[in-house]
């Protein structure tokens, strides 16, 4: 029987991932009703923001729950899903657009993330490290851990603690900490690099069909 994770997200990582998936799903969905260049630009920007926010939060959760020996391989495999999904979108475009118009592709690209969001809301656990650092209820932590391993020790545990020292984790905001004076410059530069790399990749994927069409290829030849 599945362990129900709770009606609402219990922590920042889980909530951020759910909202980001919801954002790029809705952004893609409403793009089908764009009535001009300005609205199209806004909708695609919102879609890109949601997609860009989902990626690092997914890496965070996957890195925590993946076995140490397989962590790098699993994260790399997960990152391969981004270009594979873009390629799958191209295959769908070659079939859907000639039959139903470009709006059908946006509707499909919005419906799938929204369905995925429901699945994540039902089954995705919060970061156990986050819950322990925030002194969440032992019952909530135990319920998540029992989905990974069944151990008599877990059933009897009354409290949980991190293996390393988490100084200040309970008394200060993580966001405030990374934006403090010693780390602020590096944090902002890292955010900028991630944003620009995702922007370049996102623009390349979206402009590639137009460039190929200008080169003389039809939509059917993209497949």
C-alpha positions in Angstrom: 0.0 0.0 0.0 1.4 3.5 -0.8 2.3 5.8 2.0 0.3 8.9 1.7 2.8 11.8 1.9 0.4 14.4 3.2 -2.3 16.6 1.7 0.0 19.6 1.3 3.8 19.9 0.7 5.7 19.8 3.9 8.8 21.6 2.9 10.5 24.1 0.6 12.0 21.6 -1.9 8.8 19.7 -2.4 6.7 22.8 -2.8 9.2 24.5 -5.1 9.2 21.5 -7.4 5.5 21.2 -7.5 4.9 24.9 -8.2 7.6 24.9 -10.9 6.1 21.9 -12.7 2.7 23.6 -12.4 4.0 26.8 -13.8 5.6 25.4 -16.9 2.6 23.2 -17.5 0.1 26.1 -17.3 2.5 28.3 -19.3 2.6 25.8 -22.1 -1.2 25.3 -21.9 -2.1 29.0 -22.1 0.3 29.5 -25.0 -2.2 27.8 -27.2 -4.5 30.9 -26.8 -1.8 33.5 -27.4 -3.2 36.2 -29.6 0.0 38.1 -30.4 3.7 38.3 -30.1 3.6 40.1 -26.7 1.4 37.5 -25.1 3.3 34.7 -26.7 6.6 36.1 -25.3 5.1 36.3 -21.8 3.7 32.8 -21.8 6.9 31.3 -23.1 8.9 33.2 -20.5 6.7 31.8 -17.7 7.1 28.4 -19.2 10.9 28.7 -19.2 11.0 30.0 -15.7 9.0 27.1 -14.4 11.2 24.6 -16.4 14.4 26.3 -15.1 13.2 26.1 -11.5 12.2 22.5 -11.8 15.6 21.2 -12.9 17.7 22.2 -9.9 15.1 21.1 -7.4 14.8 17.7 -9.1 18.6 17.4 -9.0 18.5 18.2 -5.2 16.0 15.5 -4.4 17.5 12.9 -6.7 21.0 13.5 -5.3 19.7 13.0 -1.7 17.8 9.8 -2.3 20.1 8.2 -4.9 22.7 5.6 -3.6 26.1 7.2 -3.2 27.8 4.9 -5.7 25.1 5.5 -8.4 24.4 9.2 -7.7 26.5 10.7 -10.5 25.1 8.3 -13.0 21.5 8.8 -12.0 21.8 12.6 -12.0 23.4 12.4 -15.5 20.7 10.1 -16.7 18.1 12.5 -15.4 19.7 15.4 -17.1 19.5 13.5 -20.4 15.7 13.7 -20.1 15.8 17.4 -21.0 17.2 17.0 -24.6 15.3 13.7 -25.0 12.1 15.5 -24.1 12.9 18.3 -26.6 13.5 15.7 -29.3 10.2 14.0 -28.5 8.5 17.3 -28.8 10.0 17.6 -32.3 8.6 14.2 -33.2 5.2 15.2 -31.9 5.3 18.5 -33.8 5.9 16.7 -37.1 2.8 14.7 -36.6 0.4 17.0 -34.7 1.0 20.4 -36.4 0.0 19.3 -40.0 -3.1 17.6 -38.6 -4.3 19.8 -35.8 -2.3 23.0 -35.9 0.5 24.4 -33.6 -2.0 24.9 -30.7 -2.3 21.1 -30.3 1.4 20.8 -29.5 1.1 23.4 -26.8 -2.0 21.7 -25.3 -0.1 18.4 -25.2 3.0 20.1 -23.7 0.8 21.6 -21.0 -1.4 18.6 -20.2 1.5 16.2 -19.6 3.3 18.3 -16.9 -0.1 18.9 -15.2 -0.7 15.2 -15.0 2.8 14.7 -13.8 2.2 17.4 -11.1 -0.7 15.3 -9.7 1.6 12.3 -9.6 4.3 14.2 -7.8 1.8 15.6 -5.3 0.7 12.1 -4.5 4.0 10.2 -4.4 7.0 12.6 -4.2 8.6 12.8 -0.7 10.1 15.9 0.9 13.9 16.1 1.5 14.5 14.1 4.7 17.6 16.3 5.5 15.4 19.4 5.3 12.8 17.8 7.6 15.4 16.7 10.1 17.1 20.1 10.1 13.7 21.8 10.6 12.8 19.4 13.4 9.7 18.1 11.7 7.5 15.5 13.3 9.3 12.1 13.7 6.2 10.4 12.3 6.5 12.3 9.0 10.2 11.5 8.7 9.6 7.8 9.6 6.8 7.5 7.0 9.1 8.7 4.3 12.1 6.5 5.3 9.8 3.4 5.5 9.1 3.8 1.8 12.8 3.3 1.2 13.8 0.6 3.7 11.8 -1.4 6.3 13.7 -1.6 9.6 12.6 -2.3 13.1 14.9 0.5 14.3 12.8 3.0 12.3 9.6 1.8 13.9 11.1 2.4 17.3 13.0 5.7 16.6 11.6 8.7 18.5 13.9 11.3 17.0 16.2 11.8 14.0 19.4 13.8 13.6 21.8 14.6 10.8 25.1 12.8 10.7 27.1 16.0 10.3 26.9 19.3 12.2 24.3 21.6 10.7 25.2 24.8 12.5 22.6 27.5 12.1 20.3 25.3 10.0 17.5 25.6 12.5 17.9 29.3 13.3 18.6 30.9 10.0 17.0 30.8 6.5 19.0 28.9 3.9 18.3 31.7 1.4 19.5 34.3 3.8 22.7 32.3 4.5 23.7 32.0 0.8 23.0 35.7 0.3 25.1 36.7 3.3 28.3 38.8 2.7 30.9 36.0 2.2 28.7 34.1 -0.2 26.5 36.7 -1.9 28.8 37.4 -4.9 29.3 33.7 -5.7 25.6 32.9 -5.2 24.5 35.6 -7.6 27.1 34.7 -10.2 26.1 31.0 -10.0 22.5 32.0 -10.4 23.4 34.1 -13.4 25.4 31.4 -15.0 22.7 28.8 -14.6 20.1 31.2 -15.9 22.1 32.1 -19.0 23.0 28.5 -19.8 19.4 27.5 -19.5 18.3 30.5 -21.6 20.8 29.6 -24.4 19.8 26.0 -24.4 16.1 26.9 -24.3 16.4 29.4 -27.1 18.4 26.9 -29.2 15.9 24.2 -28.8 13.0 26.5 -29.7 14.7 28.2 -32.7 16.1 25.0 -34.2 12.8 24.0 -36.0 12.6 27.5 -37.6 16.2 27.4 -38.7 15.7 23.9 -40.2 12.6 25.1 -42.0 14.5 28.0 -43.4 17.1 25.5 -44.6 14.5 23.8 -46.7 13.3 21.0 -44.4 9.6 20.4 -43.9 8.0 19.5 -40.6 7.6 15.9 -41.8 11.3 15.7 -42.4 12.1 16.7 -38.7 10.8 13.3 -37.5 
